[in-house]
Amino acid sequence: MMARRIAEQGAKILLVTANVGSLFEDTENLKKVWLKEFFETVKAHKPHFLALHCQECGGKSLESGVTEVERFVKELMAAQELKDYSRARVYIDESYESPERFTALGSFYFIHDSLKNVSEFDFEAGMFQKVTGKEIRTIRQQKSPMVQKEKFPADFFPQCQWSRKGFIRTRWGLSSCDFDLVNVHLFHDAHNVVAWKESPSYYAGIRQKAMDFVLQRISDERHKKLPFFLFGDFNFRLDARPLFEHLCSTGTLEAITNTNNDVDKLIFRETNNDRKVILEVERKSFNYVDPNVFQANNGTSLLQFDKELLVFKDRLDEMEITFPPTYPYSEDVRHAKQYNTTRCPAWCDRILMSTSAKLLVAKPEDEREEGERENEENSIVYDNIGPNVCMGDHKPVFLSFRLPAGKGNPYACTCRCCVVL
């Protein structure tokens, strides 16, 4: 009965992205809560196909992280909450000994028993293979048959040449649709003051270059162009210079320089007699007088300063953001809803898609059946996980939707990134 319903209505898809670095720094306090919230999201949305993209697997310590990653994988694979997902694929980058290759990415895929005839693509053989059983596949080299993994060139971010940034791509076939799923981790802002100096910031330019790299690699001529979903930690930040002007519109700026005459601290003060500090910014410090502004209206009142994706507006789409900035949350379980004072809060964790993939997610208005908009079973949900508990410094983000059955090749990718490079 369930299989017939899927054939008629399409499979329910749940895509989740999570920077899990914090979990491996404090596994005793964070991992149990994290898994509980993750499983509750799965239970609430009942996906037939579940994809979890993780970044910073293992945390900062590689030696102790290896063991903890293995435990994390085993817990997910053996979880009672996923007992009805008898097929699974896990791809973990374990190139620890090669800093020039290691990305610390992990991609997890779970397939419900009711979903038939799911296949994954072998990039070396150039063909799909039926998915059976559960397999954990470690990636120790640059290439692996079932994934395309690349690390960004070191010269993309000279200040941190061995940072663990790159992408892993897999390709899937189900419900007569073929599509790519890409796990992405882009470069961060290394210095808050440097990010303020230009608009758009120096770091935004680096991320744009890295994103172009990803889009070119997944849209080259080696394989057929398909709809794709990119989800991961993009490290997108709010445009600091106009944001600071907005937050401190009633204040004056004092820029403090170091011995090299470089500005390394910003202090915005009220212009009245008490000269109260409104905002103080240093390399790894961001202290604003009213941190609640980043939670007001779910934080969306500041979306006007979230501009980095605009460069790709003709190539990438995203569902409407209705949740607060996903980073950097306090890692203290007693202050789960508070942001750290290290960075300006931003929507770093996202689920993006090609224009052709968005056609798979959202039906045009004239194709919707009467009352379908209110039908929870077919609704599209884009949100964060664990808003009221500590999930680490990043809140995971998910997208739940139903993949339309029988659409097939008409959704082959025709967006600009695939047609014109």
C-alpha positions in Angstrom: 0.0 0.0 0.0 2.8 2.4 1.0 4.8 1.6 -2.2 1.7 2.3 -4.3 1.1 5.6 -2.6 4.7 6.6 -3.3 4.4 5.6 -6.9 1.3 7.8 -7.3 2.3 10.8 -5.1 6.1 10.7 -5.1 8.6 10.1 -2.3 9.0 12.4 0.7 12.5 13.8 0.9 14.3 15.2 4.0 17.6 17.0 3.5 19.6 18.0 6.6 22.8 20.0 6.9 24.8 20.1 10.2 28.2 21.4 11.2 28.9 18.9 13.9 32.3 20.1 15.0 31.0 21.0 18.5 29.7 17.5 19.1 33.1 16.1 19.1 34.4 18.7 21.5 31.8 17.8 24.1 30.2 14.5 23.2 29.0 13.8 26.8 26.7 16.8 26.9 25.9 17.6 23.3 25.6 14.4 21.2 22.7 12.9 23.1 20.6 16.0 22.7 21.7 16.5 19.1 20.6 12.9 18.2 17.3 13.3 20.0 16.4 16.5 18.1 17.5 15.0 14.8 15.4 11.8 15.3 12.4 13.9 16.3 12.7 15.8 13.0 12.8 12.5 11.1 9.8 11.3 13.0 7.9 14.5 12.4 8.5 14.5 8.6 8.5 10.7 7.9 10.9 10.8 4.9 11.3 8.0 2.5 14.7 9.3 1.5 16.8 11.0 4.2 20.1 12.8 3.5 22.3 14.2 6.2 25.3 16.3 5.3 27.8 16.9 8.1 30.8 19.2 8.2 33.7 19.2 10.7 33.3 15.5 11.4 35.7 14.7 14.3 36.0 18.3 15.6 39.4 20.0 16.0 41.4 17.1 17.3 42.0 14.5 14.5 43.5 11.8 16.7 40.6 11.6 19.2 38.1 12.6 16.5 38.6 9.5 14.5 37.3 7.3 17.3 34.4 9.6 18.0 33.4 9.8 14.3 33.2 6.0 14.2 31.0 5.9 17.3 28.8 8.6 15.8 28.4 6.6 12.5 27.6 3.4 14.4 25.0 5.1 16.6 23.2 6.5 13.5 23.4 3.2 11.6 22.0 1.2 14.6 19.5 3.7 15.8 16.1 2.3 16.7 14.5 5.5 15.3 15.9 4.5 11.8 14.9 0.8 12.0 12.6 1.1 9.0 15.5 2.3 6.8 17.1 -1.0 5.8 19.3 0.6 3.1 22.0 3.2 3.9 25.1 4.7 2.4 27.6 6.6 4.5 30.6 8.4 3.0 33.3 9.7 5.5 36.4 11.5 4.4 39.2 9.8 6.4 42.2 11.4 4.6 43.5 12.6 8.0 47.1 11.9 7.1 46.9 14.2 4.0 46.1 17.8 5.0 46.0 18.8 1.4 43.1 16.4 0.8 41.2 16.2 4.0 37.8 17.9 4.1 36.2 16.5 7.4 33.0 16.0 5.5 30.5 13.1 6.1 27.5 12.3 3.9 24.7 10.0 5.3 21.8 8.6 3.2 19.0 6.4 4.5 16.3 4.8 2.4 12.9 3.7 3.8 11.8 0.1 3.2 8.7 1.3 1.3 10.8 3.1 -1.3 11.6 0.8 -4.1 14.2 0.9 -6.9 16.6 3.5 -5.5 19.9 3.8 -7.3 23.2 5.7 -6.9 25.7 6.7 -9.5 29.1 5.2 -10.0 31.2 8.1 -11.3 33.9 5.8 -12.6 31.7 3.4 -14.4 29.3 6.2 -15.6 26.2 4.3 -14.6 23.6 3.9 -11.8 23.7 0.9 -9.4 20.8 -0.4 -7.4 21.1 0.4 -3.7 20.9 -2.7 -1.4 21.9 -3.1 2.2 23.9 -0.8 4.5 27.4 0.3 3.7 29.9 2.6 5.3 32.5 3.7 2.7 35.5 5.7 3.9 37.2 8.1 1.5 41.0 7.9 1.9 42.0 9.2 -1.5 41.0 12.1 -3.7 38.7 9.9 -5.7 36.1 7.2 -4.9 33.8 5.5 -7.4 30.5 6.6 -5.8 31.4 10.1 -4.9 33.2 13.1 -6.4 35.3 14.8 -3.6 37.4 17.8 -4.0 39.2 20.2 -1.7 39.5 23.8 -2.6 43.0 24.9 -3.8 45.2 26.2 -1.0 45.6 29.6 -2.7 41.9 30.3 -2.4 42.4 31.2 1.2 46.1 31.9 1.8 45.8 32.7 5.5 44.6 29.2 6.3 45.8 27.0 3.5 45.1 23.7 5.2 41.6 24.6 6.3 39.2 21.7 5.8 37.0 23.1 3.1 35.7 21.4 0.0 32.8 19.4 -1.3 31.5 15.8 -1.7 29.0 15.0 -4.5 26.7 12.0 -4.8 24.1 11.3 -7.5 20.8 9.5 -6.9 17.9 8.1 -8.9 14.4 7.6 -7.4 10.7 8.3 -8.3 11.8 8.5 -11.9 14.0 11.5 -11.0 17.8 11.8 -11.1 19.5 14.5 -9.1 22.8 15.4 -7.4 23.3 16.0 -3.6 26.4 18.1 -2.8 27.9 18.5 0.7 29.7 21.8 0.8 31.9 23.6 3.4 33.1 27.1 2.4 35.6 29.4 4.0 34.9 31.4 7.2 35.6 35.0 8.2 39.0 34.9 9.9 38.9 38.5 11.2 35.8 40.5 12.0 37.4 43.8 11.4 38.7 42.8 8.0 35.2 41.7 7.1 34.0 45.2 7.9 36.6 47.1 5.8 34.9 46.5 2.4 31.4 45.9 1.1 31.1 43.1 0.0 33.9 41.8 2.3 37.2 40.3 1.3 35.9 36.9 2.6 32.7 37.1 0.6 34.9 37.3 -2.5 36.7 34.1 -1.5 33.5 32.3 -0.9 32.2 33.4 -4.2 35.3 32.0 -5.9 34.9 28.7 -4.0 31.2 28.5 -4.9 32.0 29.1 -8.6 34.6 26.3 -8.3 31.9 23.9 -7.0 29.3 24.9 -9.7 31.9 24.4 -12.4 32.9 21.0 -11.2 29.4 19.6 -10.8 28.3 21.0 -14.2 31.2 20.0 -16.4 30.9 17.8 -19.4 32.1 14.6 -17.8 28.6 13.6 -16.7 25.0 14.4 -17.7 23.7 17.7 -16.1 21.0 17.1 -13.6 19.1 19.1 -11.0 21.2 19.5 -7.8 20.9 20.4 -4.2 23.8 22.0 -2.4 23.6 21.9 1.4 26.2 22.5 4.0 28.0 25.2 5.9 28.4 28.0 3.3 29.7 30.4 6.0 27.7 33.2 4.4 27.9 36.3 6.6 25.9 39.5 6.8 27.4 42.4 5.0 29.3 43.9 7.9 29.9 47.5 6.8 26.2 48.5 6.1 25.1 46.2 9.0 27.3 48.0 11.5 26.0 51.4 10.2 22.4 50.1 10.7 23.0 48.8 14.2 25.0 51.9 15.3 23.1 54.6 13.4 23.1 56.9 16.5 26.7 56.3 17.3 30.2 57.4 16.3 33.1 55.2 15.4 36.5 55.0 17.1 38.9 52.8 15.0 41.9 51.6 17.0 45.1 50.7 15.1 47.9 48.4 16.0 51.7 49.0 15.7 51.5 48.4 12.0 48.8 51.1 11.7 46.2 48.5 10.8 42.7 48.8 12.3 42.2 45.9 14.6 39.4 47.1 16.8 36.2 49.0 16.3 34.2 50.8 19.0 30.9 52.5 18.2 29.7 54.8 21.0 26.5 56.8 21.5 27.0 60.5 20.7 25.4 61.7 23.9 27.2 62.6 27.1 27.5 59.1 28.6 29.3 57.8 25.4 27.8 54.4 26.0 29.4 51.6 23.9 26.9 50.3 21.3 29.2 47.8 19.5 32.7 46.6 20.0 34.4 44.5 17.4 37.8 42.7 17.3 39.3 39.8 15.4 37.3 37.2 17.2 35.0 39.3 19.2 31.6 40.8 18.5 29.7 42.5 21.3 26.5 44.4 20.5 24.5 46.1 23.2 21.2 44.4 22.2 21.9 40.9 21.1 18.1 40.2 21.0 18.0 42.1 17.7 19.3 38.9 16.0 16.3 36.9 17.3 13.6 39.6 16.7 11.0 38.4 14.1 13.1 35.1 14.0 16.0 37.3 13.1 14.6 37.9 9.6 14.5 41.7 10.0 18.3 41.5 9.2 17.9 39.4 6.1 18.4 42.6 4.0 22.1 42.3 4.9 22.3 38.6 3.8 23.6 39.4 0.3 26.2 36.8 -0.7 23.7 34.5 -2.5 22.6 37.4 -4.7 25.7 36.9 -6.9 24.3 33.5 -7.8 20.6 34.5 -8.2 20.5 33.3 -11.9 22.1 29.9 -10.9 20.8 29.0 -7.4 17.6 29.2 -5.6 16.5 28.8 -1.9 13.2 28.5 -0.1 12.2 31.4 2.1 14.2 31.8 5.3 11.9 32.1 8.3 14.3 31.1 11.1 17.0 33.0 13.0 20.7 33.0 12.1 22.2 29.5 12.5 25.6 30.5 13.9 27.4 31.1 16.3 25.3 29.8 19.2 26.6 29.3 22.7 27.9 25.8 23.3 26.9 26.0 27.0 23.8 23.9 27.4 22.5 26.4 30.0 22.3 29.1 27.3 21.0 27.3 24.3 19.2 30.2 22.7 22.1 32.7 23.1 24.7 33.6 20.5 28.4 33.5 21.2 30.2 36.9 21.2 32.8 35.7 18.8 31.2 36.5 15.5 28.2 38.4 14.2 25.2 36.0 13.9 24.5 34.8 10.3 22.8 32.2 8.2 25.8 30.0 7.5 23.9 26.7 7.2 21.7 26.6 4.1 20.0 24.3 1.6 20.4 25.7 -1.9 19.3 24.2 -5.3 19.6 24.7 -9.0 16.6 26.3 -10.7 15.6 22.9 -12.1 15.8 21.3 -8.6 13.4 24.0 -7.3 10.9 22.8 -9.9 11.0 19.4 -8.2 10.5 21.0 -4.8 7.8 23.6 -5.5 5.0 23.0 -7.9 3.8 25.9 -10.0 0.5 27.3 -8.8 -1.5 26.1 -11.8 -0.3 22.5 -11.1 -1.5 22.4 -7.4 -4.7 20.6 -6.6 -7.4 22.4 -4.6 -6.5 22.5 -0.9 -3.0 21.1 -1.5 -1.4 24.2 0.0 -2.9 23.3 3.4 -2.1 19.6 3.1 0.6 19.0 5.7 1.5 15.7 4.1 2.6 17.6 0.9 3.9 20.8 2.5 7.4 22.2 2.0 9.2 23.0 5.3 12.5 24.9 5.5 13.6 25.3 9.1 16.2 24.8 11.7 16.5 21.9 14.2 16.6 22.2 18.0 15.8 26.0 18.4 15.3 25.6 22.1 18.2 23.3 23.0 21.9 23.4 22.6 23.0 21.7 19.3 26.5 23.1 19.4 27.6 26.4 17.8 25.6 25.7 14.6 21.8 24.9 14.4 21.2 22.2 11.8 18.9 23.2 8.9 16.5 20.9 7.0 14.3 21.0 4.0 11.3 18.6 3.8 9.3 18.2 0.5 7.7 15.6 -1.7 9.5 14.6 -4.9 6.9 14.5 -7.7 6.5 11.1 -9.2 7.1 10.4 -12.9 8.6 13.7 -13.9 11.9 12.2 -15.1 14.0 13.9 -17.8 11.9 17.1 -18.2 13.7 18.3 -15.1 17.2 17.9 -16.6 19.1 21.0 -15.6 18.8 24.0 -17.9 19.9 26.7 -15.5 22.7 29.1 -16.5 25.4 27.3 -14.5 24.9 24.2 -16.6 24.3 25.8 -20.0 26.9 28.7 -19.9 30.1 28.5 -17.8 
